[in-house]
């Protein structure tokens, strides 16, 4: 048995928050939300669910921001390494391979790449 409750929402367009909320409703994605009711239900459920999670875990938002920041840093490092390696491969001419003794303290670009690649694998990337 359906139980339907009808309620009204008023927006005071002279108040910034009300005006923005009304604009969100007017410009909502009609494919995703078929009606104002569906959009309001989704927004209310999301808002109050998030409030409950933050009440139970006050550092949730901070950790989410830190995780997002760390992911961006790691992605940037990974992209930089890939770009550097492709640049090195494009700009270094092929040389004949000759056995050559290298000093113990030499640090080639390939070694750096392998170290960085191992680090990224350890980080789960």
PyMOL commands that set and color helices and strands:
alter all, ss='L'
color gray80, all
select helices_A, chain A and resi 16-26+36-56+60-91+109-122
alter helices_A, ss='H'
color red, helices_A
deselect
rebuild
show_as cartoon
